[in-house]
Amino acid sequence: MRDMEIRRLTPDEFPIFKAIRLEALGSEPAAYASSAGDWARLSDEEWRGRLQIPVFVAFRAGNPVGIMGLLPQQASKMKHRATLIMVYLRPEERGGGAAQALLDALIAEARKAGISQIELNVSCRNPRAIRFYERSGFDRIGVIPAGMIHEGQEIDEMIMARRLT
């Protein structure tokens, strides 16, 4: 993790967010519910607005190499929950601790916000990611059959959750 910096982006840093998010969607299109085209059409103000939630980026030598976001629930009876979103790490950075550092930063932010449960959906076709989440304390709680359809192919999604208390 030498030369790695993890930090929460501010709305004024939307160009960094835009670059790493579009990279993620372009390089791993089957992993996300959104497409690069969905996001490429956003205005600068919409990109800024998307940074109202916690979005953490991993930087190596000043360059963004990974991203994770946390989408808190808004309903009063669900404010203890949030969803892990936009998870991406450049292939050459995988397995080196950056994903865990991003997740640790997100969990610390969640705890400060009073969130006690983080949930996520991950493609059942991504066993490496599933193993990472399991090592990080997430439990499998269900499967959404055909949770996404990418290029005409149905992709099941694993639902996972981690209690923080």
N, C-alpha and C positions, 0 to 999 in steps of 0.2 A: 504494500500500500504506500510505498515511498512515492513522493511527488503527487499524491492524490489529495484533493480537497473536495469535501462534501459541503454544499450549502444550499439553503432555501433561496429560490429566486424571488426577486421583487417584480412587480408589474413592469417597471422600466427596463427590466432585463429580458423582455419578451423576444428580442432577436435570438438570444441564446436558446430559449425555450423552443422557438419555432424551428431552429436548425436541428436540434437533437430530436424533437418530436417527429419532424418530417423524415429524418434519417431512419428512425425506428419504424415508422409506418411503411417506408419504402423498402427497407431491408428485410422486414419480417411481416409481410402483409397478412399472412394467415393467422398471426398471433393476436390480432386486434379486431375489435368490433367495428372500429372506424377505419376508413381508408385514407390514404395520403390525399386523395382528391377532396375528401370531406374537409380536411383541415387546411389544405392549400388555398381554399376559397375564403378563408377567414380574413377579415380586415385586421389591421394593426390593433384597433380598439378591442376586437374580439379576442385576439391573442393576449392582450393585457388583462382582459376580464377573466380569462381562464387561469390566471395566476393569483386570483383571490383565494384559492385553496392552497394548501401547502404542496409545493412542487420542489423536490430536491434534485440537484444535478451533481454528478461526480465529474470533477475536472482533473485531467492529467496534463501537466505542463500548460495550464491555462485553457486547454481545449475540452469541451464537453464530451464525455464518453459514456454517460449513463444517466438515467432519469427514473424517478418514482414519484407518484403523486398520491395524495390522500383525499378522498372525497367524503367529507362528513355527512351524515344523514341530517336532514333538517327538521323532520317531524319531532315534536316534543317528546314522544314516548320512545324515540329511536336515537336520540342525541348521543347515546353511549356507544353508537356504532359508526364505523367508517369503512370505506372500501378502498383497498389498495388498487391503484390504476396506473396506466402508462408505463409499466415496468419495461425497461430496456437497458441493455449493456452491450457495448460493442463486443463482437466475438473475441477479439484479442484480449479483452479485459475480464472475460468470464473465468471463474475459478480462482481469482486472485484476491478476493476479499472485498471488492468494491460493492458488490450487490449487498453483502451483509452490512457494510458501512452505510449505504443508502437506507436500508431497512431500519437500522439502529437509529438513524437520524429521524426517520419518519415515526418510529415508535415513541421516541422521546417527545416529539411534537404532539403526537396523539395523547400521550399521558398528560402533558401540560394543558391540553384542551378538554380534559375530563373524559376522553374516549377510553372505554374499557374492552372493546372488541373490534378487531380488524378482520374484515372479510375480503375474499378475492375470488375471481374466476380465472382459471387457467386452462388452456387447451389440453385435453387428454392426450394429445399427440406430442406433448412437450414433457417427457418424463424427467429431463434434467431440471426444469423449473419446479416440477412437483416435488422432486427430492430436496431441492433447496428450501422450499417452503416447509416441508416436513422437518428438515434439520433445524429450521428457524422457529419451530413450535406451532406450526399450523396443523390442524387436523382436517382430514377429508370429511365433509359433511353431506355431500351429495353430488349428483351429476345432472347436468341439463342436457338431455339428448338434443342434438342438432342446435346447440346454443348459438352457433354461427353458421352461416353458409358462405363459403369462400370459393369463388370460381366454380359454382355449381356443386361443390362438395360440402356435405354436412359435417360439422366438427363438434363433437361433444365437448362440454366444458365441465371441469371439476370445480366444485365449490369448496372452498377451504375457509377456516376461521381460526383465529387465535385470540384467546382471552388475555388481557393484559393485567388483570388483577390477581 
